[in-house]
Amino acid sequence: MSQMHKRFTDNQVKGLLARYLNKEIERRYIQEILEIKKRRLFALLKRYREDPSNFSIQYKRREPIRISREIENNILKELCVEKKIIEDRDVPLNSYNYSYIKDMLESKYNQKVSLPTIISRAKKNGFYLKRRNGNRF
């Protein structure tokens, strides 16, 4: 089940809610169409009754999530160190250890960063090696 704002337009949901309030459609039928529970339906109805003309189901993030420039620089610094180790033929490493970089950021710089953030910065800055075909081990 995907998010409702991706499956329906505001006008489609407004039409269904208006028909429910006019007793043209049963509650269960709307819940089935929208794939929502009773509690969510009544929350939508409350918002719709308060201001039908400005009612919207579209989701907008209030504030983009960003990491500081300092944290980003430290991620890149640790990725550079890791790259040098990978390129050294005497060391038997052939891929980045992003979990290790995450641990290093926490212990060395006292900065907490999620693993997906580190991986996205690695891909964005060319510190990403595609997985080889075959066995992982």
Secondary structure, DSSP 8 states (H G I E B T S, - for coil): ---HHHHS-HHHHHHHHHHHHTTSS-HHHHHHHHT--HHHHHHHHHHHHH-GGG-------SS-----HHHHHHHHHHHHHHHHHHH-TTS---S--HHHHHHHHHHHS-----HHHHHHHHHHTT------SS---
